[in-house]
Amino acid sequence: MTAAAPQHEDRLPADAARSGGDWSTYKRLLRYVRPYWPLFVLSVLGFTVGSAAEAYFVSLFGNLIDTWEDGWGDTVKMIPLLMLGAAVARGLGEVVGGE
């Protein structure tokens, strides 16, 4: 005999059902952030800068590899400096976002 698979009910907890869903929970949590909105905005911007710098760093690394394969040009001298700038921007963004 094989055992029947357990049946899980797809019901929300009582608190979630009473609260009206995710958006009302999100709005309720944002009320706690209201006194600190400048820091919240600064944190979001910091994490955005950090994420964008990380993506830019990957793009620069790809350009460095492509330039390396195609031969040395003037571009190859600038890419390490841009990578350093992207790493600094990523670090600053993460520090500001983490505050």
PLY file of the C-alpha trace (Angstrom):
ply
format ascii 1.0
element vertex 99
property float x
property float y
property float z
element edge 98
property int vertex1
property int vertex2
end_header
0.00 0.00 0.00
1.19 3.45 -0.79
0.66 6.31 1.54
-1.44 9.17 0.32
0.35 12.46 -0.18
-0.39 14.96 2.57
-2.93 17.55 1.59
-1.97 21.14 2.24
-4.61 23.76 2.38
-3.79 26.97 0.56
-5.22 29.27 3.17
-3.71 32.45 4.49
-3.04 32.76 8.19
-5.79 34.51 10.10
-3.71 37.69 10.53
-3.01 37.98 6.80
-6.65 37.43 5.92
-7.74 40.17 8.32
-5.09 42.64 7.21
-6.30 42.82 3.61
-3.24 41.46 1.84
0.32 42.34 1.07
-0.22 45.96 0.10
-1.87 46.84 3.40
0.97 45.15 5.27
3.48 47.11 3.20
1.67 50.39 3.91
1.57 49.56 7.61
5.32 48.91 7.64
6.02 52.12 5.74
4.32 54.05 8.55
7.16 52.96 10.83
9.68 54.33 8.33
7.94 57.70 7.97
10.00 59.49 10.69
13.18 58.26 9.06
12.23 58.86 5.40
15.42 60.80 4.50
17.58 57.88 5.68
15.27 55.42 3.93
15.59 57.29 0.62
19.37 57.59 1.08
19.58 53.87 1.77
17.58 52.96 -1.33
19.71 55.30 -3.46
22.90 53.86 -1.97
21.89 50.30 -2.79
20.86 51.42 -6.29
24.26 53.02 -6.89
26.00 49.93 -5.53
24.03 47.60 -7.79
24.56 49.77 -10.86
28.29 49.99 -10.16
28.49 46.21 -9.84
26.80 45.75 -13.21
29.09 48.37 -14.76
32.12 46.58 -13.29
31.07 43.34 -14.99
30.60 45.18 -18.27
34.06 46.74 -17.98
35.60 43.37 -17.23
34.00 41.98 -20.39
35.39 44.91 -22.38
38.82 44.26 -20.90
38.71 40.62 -22.02
37.51 41.61 -25.50
40.24 44.25 -25.82
42.84 41.75 -24.63
41.81 39.30 -27.36
41.72 41.95 -30.10
45.08 43.46 -29.23
46.31 46.25 -27.03
44.86 49.64 -27.76
44.43 52.92 -25.96
41.25 51.60 -24.37
43.10 49.01 -22.32
44.86 51.76 -20.36
41.60 53.36 -19.29
39.62 50.23 -18.35
41.51 49.46 -15.08
40.94 53.04 -13.90
37.24 52.79 -14.72
37.10 49.45 -12.91
38.68 51.06 -9.84
36.13 53.87 -10.00
33.28 51.37 -10.30
34.61 49.41 -7.31
34.82 52.60 -5.23
31.28 53.61 -6.28
30.02 50.13 -5.43
31.66 50.26 -2.00
30.30 53.72 -1.24
26.85 52.71 -2.41
26.84 49.65 -0.17
28.07 51.64 2.84
25.50 54.40 2.33
22.77 51.85 1.67
23.65 49.87 4.77
23.34 52.84 7.12
0 1
1 2
2 3
3 4
4 5
5 6
6 7
7 8
8 9
9 10
10 11
11 12
12 13
13 14
14 15
15 16
16 17
17 18
18 19
19 20
20 21
21 22
22 23
23 24
24 25
25 26
26 27
27 28
28 29
29 30
30 31
31 32
32 33
33 34
34 35
35 36
36 37
37 38
38 39
39 40
40 41
41 42
42 43
43 44
44 45
45 46
46 47
47 48
48 49
49 50
50 51
51 52
52 53
53 54
54 55
55 56
56 57
57 58
58 59
59 60
60 61
61 62
62 63
63 64
64 65
65 66
66 67
67 68
68 69
69 70
70 71
71 72
72 73
73 74
74 75
75 76
76 77
77 78
78 79
79 80
80 81
81 82
82 83
83 84
84 85
85 86
86 87
87 88
88 89
89 90
90 91
91 92
92 93
93 94
94 95
95 96
96 97
97 98
